[in-house]
């Protein structure tokens, strides 16, 4: 008898899977820098592109002469998807109590909360990649200190720092940065910064919003990383810390081949999935397994600029 393949053996609950795929925590913004690209295998090569679009080629051709050719794209470093799986447990007693209250679906609750935990892990992985200075060339990063930090609400100049970052990206990849990701602690200071408040006073608003900052910085979007995580002792920390990332990121994924996008999240096609819930008689519970297979990667570090220690 032939053995079943992994795909044949997997039994998926289609309704609960759609809950998992459709779930999005509003506080998690890592996909802004690392848009999701579905892939058909768990490992491969990151497609990287050179600067062919910006070179001046001798395109003239004499009669009978060969036409010149140009090659595009090559494979860069490897990627390997990580599998992350977790099971939500709902005791029979809670399930019975929930049925007595209209509108409470404990299966849905178990899937969403389990997916939330897995999504937070991905957000942390994305933030760690984006805020690690070693991932950037010297020309594409800065560490602020003293009066240059945005927490100095009068002497520092956040607008100038962002403009410098945008120009550094444009000089490297030929495209203007379109995305600014700001840690929550940084945003708290920008809301009070005198230079920013002075620039927006004629808009009729006295408190900067991400939309106003996007207009002020000249980018398509400003997003604030509000997510927090708890350590083993229960102490909370900001996932995005005190950093700012300025980047050009192609939200269309790989559709526009050759665009020097900052990063991607490679995810196995069809994931995340929720398998059929099952009963654990010993624990007297319903079990809801959730599995995701993905890996965030920086595809083009030159398309990003890291501002570390933006606030004290």
C-alpha positions as CSV (number, residue, x, y, z in Angstrom):
1,X,0.0,0.0,0.0
2,X,1.4,3.4,-0.9
3,X,1.8,5.9,1.9
4,X,-0.3,9.1,2.0
5,X,1.5,12.4,1.2
6,X,1.5,15.2,3.8
7,X,-1.1,17.1,1.8
8,X,-3.3,14.0,1.5
9,X,-3.1,13.3,5.2
10,X,-3.9,16.9,6.2
11,X,-7.6,17.5,6.9
12,X,-8.4,21.2,6.9
13,X,-11.5,22.9,8.3
14,X,-12.3,25.4,5.5
15,X,-14.5,27.7,7.5
16,X,-12.0,28.1,10.4
17,X,-9.1,28.4,8.0
18,X,-10.8,31.4,6.4
19,X,-11.1,32.9,9.9
20,X,-7.3,32.4,10.3
21,X,-6.4,33.8,7.0
22,X,-8.7,36.8,7.3
23,X,-7.5,37.7,10.8
24,X,-5.5,40.8,11.2
25,X,-4.4,42.5,14.4
26,X,-4.6,46.3,13.7
27,X,-1.6,46.8,15.9
28,X,0.6,44.6,13.7
29,X,2.1,46.5,10.8
30,X,5.1,44.3,9.7
31,X,3.4,43.5,6.4
32,X,3.8,47.2,5.4
33,X,7.6,46.6,5.1
34,X,7.4,42.9,4.3
35,X,4.3,42.3,2.0
36,X,3.3,38.7,1.7
37,X,4.4,36.7,-1.3
38,X,2.9,33.2,-1.7
39,X,5.4,30.6,-2.6
40,X,5.0,27.0,-3.7
41,X,7.9,25.5,-1.8
42,X,9.4,25.7,1.6
43,X,12.8,26.8,0.5
44,X,14.4,28.5,-2.4
45,X,16.4,31.5,-3.6
46,X,15.6,35.2,-3.1
47,X,15.3,36.8,-6.6
48,X,17.5,39.9,-6.7
49,X,17.8,42.5,-9.4
50,X,20.7,44.8,-10.4
51,X,20.7,48.3,-11.7
52,X,20.1,47.5,-15.4
53,X,17.1,49.9,-15.6
54,X,19.4,52.9,-14.7
55,X,22.4,52.2,-17.0
56,X,22.9,54.0,-20.3
57,X,23.3,51.3,-22.9
58,X,24.6,51.8,-26.4
59,X,21.3,50.8,-28.0
60,X,22.2,52.0,-31.5
61,X,22.4,49.3,-34.1
62,X,24.0,49.4,-37.6
63,X,22.3,47.5,-40.5
64,X,23.2,43.8,-40.3
65,X,24.8,44.1,-36.9
66,X,23.8,42.0,-33.9
67,X,21.3,43.4,-31.5
68,X,22.8,43.9,-28.0
69,X,21.3,42.0,-25.1
70,X,20.8,42.7,-21.5
71,X,20.1,40.1,-18.8
72,X,17.8,40.7,-15.8
73,X,17.7,39.1,-12.4
74,X,19.7,36.6,-10.5
75,X,19.3,34.4,-7.4
76,X,20.6,35.8,-4.2
77,X,20.7,34.3,-0.7
78,X,18.5,31.4,0.3
79,X,15.3,31.4,2.2
80,X,13.7,28.7,4.2
81,X,10.2,28.8,5.6
82,X,9.7,28.3,9.3
83,X,6.7,26.2,10.4
84,X,4.8,27.6,13.4
85,X,2.0,25.6,14.9
86,X,-0.1,26.0,18.0
87,X,-3.3,24.4,19.3
88,X,-6.1,26.4,20.9
89,X,-7.8,24.4,23.7
90,X,-11.4,24.9,24.8
91,X,-12.6,22.8,27.7
92,X,-16.0,21.1,27.3
93,X,-17.3,23.1,30.3
94,X,-16.6,26.4,28.6
95,X,-18.0,25.2,25.3
96,X,-21.2,24.2,27.1
97,X,-21.5,27.5,28.9
98,X,-20.9,29.5,25.7
99,X,-23.7,27.7,23.9
100,X,-26.1,29.2,26.5
101,X,-25.1,32.8,25.4
102,X,-26.2,33.8,21.8
103,X,-23.4,35.0,19.6
104,X,-20.4,33.4,21.3
105,X,-18.5,31.0,19.1
106,X,-15.7,29.4,21.2
107,X,-14.2,27.7,18.2
108,X,-13.8,31.0,16.5
109,X,-12.4,32.6,19.6
110,X,-9.9,29.8,20.0
111,X,-8.7,30.1,16.4
112,X,-8.4,33.9,16.5
113,X,-6.5,34.0,19.8
114,X,-4.2,31.2,18.6
115,X,-3.6,33.1,15.3
116,X,-2.9,36.2,17.3
117,X,0.0,34.5,19.1
118,X,1.5,33.2,15.9
119,X,1.0,36.6,14.2
120,X,2.8,38.4,17.1
121,X,5.8,36.0,16.6
122,X,5.9,37.0,13.0
123,X,5.7,40.7,13.8
124,X,8.6,40.4,16.2
125,X,10.7,38.6,13.6
126,X,9.9,41.3,11.0
127,X,10.7,44.1,13.5
128,X,14.0,42.4,14.5
129,X,15.1,42.2,10.9
130,X,14.1,45.8,10.2
131,X,15.7,47.3,13.3
132,X,19.0,45.4,13.3
133,X,21.7,47.9,12.3
134,X,24.0,45.1,10.9
135,X,21.5,44.5,8.1
136,X,22.3,48.0,6.6
137,X,25.3,49.6,4.9
138,X,26.9,52.5,6.7
139,X,25.2,54.9,4.1
140,X,21.8,53.6,5.0
141,X,21.6,54.0,8.8
142,X,22.2,56.5,11.6
143,X,22.1,56.3,15.4
144,X,20.8,59.5,16.9
145,X,22.1,60.9,20.2
146,X,21.9,64.0,22.4
147,X,19.9,66.9,21.0
148,X,19.4,65.1,17.6
149,X,17.0,62.6,19.3
150,X,13.4,63.5,18.6
151,X,12.7,63.5,22.4
152,X,14.4,66.9,22.4
153,X,11.2,68.6,21.2
154,X,12.9,71.9,20.2
155,X,16.5,71.3,19.1
156,X,16.0,68.1,17.0
157,X,14.7,68.1,13.4
158,X,12.7,65.0,12.5
159,X,11.7,66.3,9.1
160,X,15.4,66.8,8.1
161,X,16.4,63.4,9.4
162,X,13.6,61.7,7.4
163,X,14.5,63.7,4.3
164,X,18.1,62.6,4.6
165,X,16.9,59.0,4.8
166,X,14.7,59.3,1.8
167,X,17.5,60.8,-0.3
168,X,19.9,58.0,0.8
169,X,17.3,55.4,-0.5
170,X,16.8,57.3,-3.7
171,X,20.5,57.5,-4.3
172,X,20.8,53.7,-4.0
173,X,17.8,52.3,-5.8
174,X,16.6,55.2,-8.0
175,X,13.2,55.4,-6.2
176,X,11.9,57.6,-3.5
177,X,11.1,56.0,-0.2
178,X,7.3,55.6,0.1
179,X,7.0,54.1,3.6
180,X,7.9,55.2,7.1
181,X,7.5,52.8,10.0
182,X,7.7,54.5,13.5
183,X,7.9,52.8,16.9
184,X,5.1,53.8,19.3
185,X,7.6,55.5,21.6
186,X,8.8,57.6,18.8
187,X,5.3,58.6,17.7
188,X,4.5,59.7,21.2
189,X,7.3,62.3,20.9
190,X,6.5,63.4,17.4
191,X,3.0,64.2,18.5
192,X,4.5,66.8,20.8
193,X,7.4,68.1,18.6
194,X,7.4,71.8,18.1
195,X,8.7,71.8,14.6
196,X,6.0,69.3,13.4
197,X,3.2,71.1,15.2
198,X,4.3,74.4,13.7
199,X,4.3,72.9,10.2
200,X,0.7,71.5,10.5
201,X,-0.9,74.5,12.4
202,X,-2.5,75.8,9.1
203,X,-4.2,72.5,8.5
204,X,-6.6,73.1,11.4
205,X,-5.2,70.1,13.3
206,X,-3.1,70.5,16.4
207,X,-2.1,66.9,16.9
208,X,-0.1,65.1,14.2
209,X,-1.7,61.9,12.8
210,X,0.1,59.3,10.7
211,X,-1.8,60.7,7.7
212,X,-0.6,64.2,8.4
213,X,3.0,63.0,8.9
214,X,2.9,61.1,5.6
215,X,2.0,64.4,3.9
216,X,4.7,66.3,5.8
217,X,7.4,63.7,5.1
218,X,6.4,63.3,1.5
219,X,5.7,59.6,1.6
220,X,2.7,57.4,0.8
221,X,2.2,56.1,4.3
222,X,3.4,56.4,7.8
223,X,2.5,53.5,10.1
224,X,3.0,53.2,13.8
225,X,4.1,49.9,15.4
226,X,1.9,49.7,18.5
227,X,2.4,46.0,19.2
228,X,3.9,44.9,22.5
229,X,5.2,41.6,23.8
230,X,5.7,40.2,27.3
231,X,8.9,38.5,28.5
232,X,8.9,35.5,30.8
233,X,8.5,37.8,33.8
234,X,5.4,39.4,32.3
235,X,7.1,42.8,31.6
236,X,6.0,44.4,28.4
237,X,8.2,45.9,25.7
238,X,7.5,47.6,22.3
239,X,8.0,45.3,19.4
240,X,9.4,48.1,17.2
241,X,11.4,49.7,20.0
242,X,12.7,53.3,19.5
243,X,13.5,53.0,15.8
244,X,12.3,54.5,12.6
245,X,12.6,52.6,9.3
246,X,12.3,54.6,6.0
247,X,11.9,52.3,2.9
248,X,10.7,51.8,-0.6
249,X,8.5,48.8,-0.5
250,X,6.5,47.4,-3.4
251,X,3.1,46.5,-2.1
252,X,2.2,44.7,-5.3
253,X,4.6,41.8,-4.3
254,X,6.4,40.2,-7.2
255,X,4.0,41.3,-9.9
256,X,6.4,44.1,-11.0
257,X,9.6,42.1,-11.5
258,X,12.7,44.1,-10.9
259,X,11.3,46.7,-8.6
260,X,13.9,47.1,-5.8
261,X,11.6,46.4,-2.9
262,X,12.9,46.5,0.7
263,X,11.5,43.1,1.9
264,X,8.9,40.4,1.6
265,X,7.3,37.8,3.8
266,X,7.4,34.5,1.9
267,X,4.5,32.3,2.9
268,X,3.6,28.8,1.7
269,X,0.5,29.0,-0.6
270,X,-2.7,28.3,1.2
271,X,-1.4,29.1,4.7
272,X,-2.2,29.6,7.5
273,X,-4.5,26.6,7.9
274,X,-6.7,25.3,10.7
275,X,-7.0,21.5,10.8
276,X,-10.3,19.9,11.8
277,X,-10.8,20.3,15.6
278,X,-10.7,17.2,17.6
279,X,-11.6,16.0,21.1
280,X,-9.0,15.3,23.7
281,X,-10.9,13.1,26.1
282,X,-8.2,13.1,28.7
283,X,-8.2,16.9,28.8
284,X,-11.9,17.0,28.3
285,X,-11.4,19.7,25.7
286,X,-11.9,20.6,22.0
287,X,-8.5,21.2,20.3
288,X,-8.1,23.7,17.4
289,X,-4.7,23.3,15.6
290,X,-3.4,26.3,13.6
291,X,-0.3,26.1,11.4
292,X,1.6,28.8,9.5
293,X,4.7,28.5,7.3
294,X,6.4,31.7,6.5
295,X,9.7,33.7,6.7
296,X,10.3,37.4,6.4
297,X,13.4,38.5,4.3
298,X,15.1,41.7,3.5
299,X,15.3,41.4,-0.3
300,X,17.0,44.8,-0.9
301,X,18.6,46.4,2.1
302,X,19.6,49.4,-0.1
303,X,15.9,50.3,-0.3
304,X,15.8,50.9,3.4
305,X,17.2,53.3,5.9
306,X,17.3,52.7,9.7
307,X,17.2,55.4,12.3
308,X,18.2,53.9,15.6
309,X,17.7,55.5,19.1
310,X,15.3,58.0,17.6
311,X,14.2,59.0,21.1
312,X,16.0,58.8,24.4
